[in-house]
């Protein structure tokens, strides 16, 4: 796993402050509330709103 579980336990969406979870393909972190997906690049989550995409 690219991102440790300890880090996943403390990461929240910068927009709505909801906890994020790893996407199925493990390339991003998804917020269940606002549906933003933040990319993971070189094993580092990029938690910038401008870098996120909104999924259905």
C-alpha positions in Angstrom: 0.0 0.0 0.0 1.4 3.4 -1.0 -0.2 5.4 1.8 0.1 4.1 5.4 -3.0 3.4 7.4 -1.8 5.8 10.1 -1.8 8.7 7.6 -5.2 7.7 6.2 -6.6 7.8 9.7 -5.8 11.5 10.1 -6.3 12.9 6.5 -9.5 14.8 5.9 -10.9 16.6 2.9 -9.7 20.3 2.9 -13.1 21.4 1.7 -15.7 19.7 3.9 -13.4 18.2 6.6 -14.7 14.7 6.1 -12.3 11.7 6.4 -11.1 10.5 3.0 -10.6 6.9 1.9 -8.3 5.2 -0.7 -9.9 4.7 -4.1 -10.3 1.1 -5.4 -7.3 1.5 -7.8 -5.2 3.1 -5.0 -4.3 6.2 -7.1 -6.3 8.7 -5.1 -8.2 9.6 -1.9 -11.9 10.2 -2.2 -14.1 12.3 0.0 -17.6 10.6 0.4 -19.3 13.9 1.1 -18.2 16.2 -1.7 -17.0 13.4 -4.1 -13.6 15.0 -4.7 -10.7 12.7 -5.5 -7.3 13.9 -4.5 -4.4 12.3 -6.4 -1.5 10.3 -4.9 1.8 11.1 -6.6 5.0 9.3 -5.7 3.3 7.9 -2.6 2.3 11.4 -1.4 -1.3 12.5 -1.2 -1.8 15.8 -3.0 -4.6 17.4 -0.8 -5.0 20.6 -2.9 -8.5 21.6 -4.0 -7.2 22.7 -7.4 -5.6 19.3 -8.0 -8.8 17.3 -7.1 -11.4 16.0 -9.6 -15.0 15.5 -8.8 -16.4 12.0 -9.5 -19.9 10.8 -9.8 
